[in-house]
Amino acid sequence: MIKHIAAFRLEGQSPEQEAAMLAAIRGLMGKIPELQNLTAGRNISPRDDSMTHCLVMEFDDMDAMMRYIDHPLHVEVVEKHVAPWRKARMIADYEF
């Protein structure tokens, strides 16, 4: 299994845009077969505020994750809800 972690620094989103983004991301669950599990939310850590949002996803293997990355629904969510406000990104993938 692969755990995929993505953290973003987003700037300029209204509260409504943030809610729509989180709903769109969470809405991918069940629509993309490769996606086994997903959590997403705003970073509430008092220790590090360099990233504003974090996603944690699980896939069977790296091939499944790459199919997810290229899936049109994922691409649409990123282009519409994340990319316009993204100032920084961190990604980590590991086997578990």
C-alpha positions as CSV (number, residue, x, y, z in Angstrom):
1,M,0.0,0.0,0.0
2,I,1.1,3.6,-0.7
3,K,0.3,6.5,1.5
4,H,0.3,9.8,-0.5
5,I,0.5,13.0,1.5
6,A,0.1,16.4,-0.1
7,A,0.2,19.7,1.8
8,F,-0.5,23.1,0.3
9,R,-0.1,26.7,1.1
10,L,-3.2,28.4,-0.4
11,E,-3.7,32.2,-0.3
12,G,-6.7,34.3,-1.3
13,Q,-9.5,31.8,-1.1
14,S,-12.8,33.0,0.4
15,P,-14.4,30.7,3.0
16,E,-16.9,29.6,0.4
17,Q,-14.1,28.7,-2.1
18,E,-12.3,26.8,0.6
19,A,-15.5,24.8,1.5
20,A,-16.1,24.1,-2.2
21,M,-12.5,22.9,-2.6
22,L,-12.6,20.5,0.4
23,A,-16.0,19.2,-0.8
24,A,-14.6,18.6,-4.3
25,I,-11.6,16.8,-3.0
26,R,-13.6,14.7,-0.6
27,G,-16.0,14.0,-3.4
28,L,-13.4,12.1,-5.3
29,M,-13.7,9.2,-2.9
30,G,-15.9,6.5,-4.7
31,K,-15.5,8.2,-8.1
32,I,-11.9,7.1,-8.8
33,P,-11.4,3.4,-8.3
34,E,-7.7,3.6,-7.5
35,L,-8.4,5.8,-4.5
36,Q,-8.7,3.5,-1.4
37,N,-9.0,6.1,1.3
38,L,-8.9,9.9,1.6
39,T,-8.9,12.6,4.3
40,A,-8.5,16.3,3.7
41,G,-8.6,19.4,5.8
42,R,-7.2,22.7,7.0
43,N,-3.9,22.6,8.9
44,I,-4.7,23.4,12.6
45,S,-1.3,22.8,14.0
46,P,0.0,25.5,16.3
47,R,3.6,24.2,15.7
48,D,3.9,24.9,11.9
49,D,1.7,27.1,9.7
50,S,3.8,26.9,6.6
51,M,1.1,24.8,4.9
52,T,-2.6,25.7,5.1
53,H,-4.2,22.4,4.0
54,C,-3.3,18.7,4.0
55,L,-4.5,15.6,2.1
56,V,-3.8,12.0,3.0
57,M,-4.7,9.3,0.5
58,E,-4.1,5.6,0.2
59,F,-3.5,3.5,-3.0
60,D,-2.7,-0.2,-3.6
61,D,0.6,0.7,-5.3
62,M,2.5,3.5,-7.2
63,D,0.9,2.5,-10.5
64,A,-2.6,3.0,-9.0
65,M,-1.5,6.4,-7.5
66,M,-0.2,7.6,-10.9
67,R,-3.5,6.6,-12.6
68,Y,-5.3,8.7,-9.9
69,I,-2.9,11.6,-10.5
70,D,-3.7,11.5,-14.3
71,H,-7.5,10.9,-13.8
72,P,-9.6,13.6,-15.4
73,L,-11.7,14.1,-12.2
74,H,-8.5,14.7,-10.1
75,V,-7.0,17.0,-12.8
76,E,-10.3,19.0,-12.8
77,V,-10.4,19.4,-9.0
78,V,-6.7,20.6,-8.9
79,E,-7.2,23.0,-11.8
80,K,-10.4,24.5,-10.5
81,H,-10.1,24.4,-6.8
82,V,-6.4,24.3,-5.8
83,A,-4.1,25.7,-8.5
84,P,-5.5,29.2,-8.6
85,W,-4.6,29.8,-4.9
86,R,-1.6,27.5,-4.5
87,K,1.6,29.3,-3.4
88,A,3.5,26.2,-2.2
89,R,3.2,22.4,-2.2
90,M,4.9,19.5,-0.4
91,I,4.3,15.9,-1.5
92,A,5.5,12.7,0.2
93,D,4.7,9.1,-0.7
94,Y,5.6,6.0,1.3
95,E,4.9,2.3,1.4
96,F,3.2,0.9,4.5
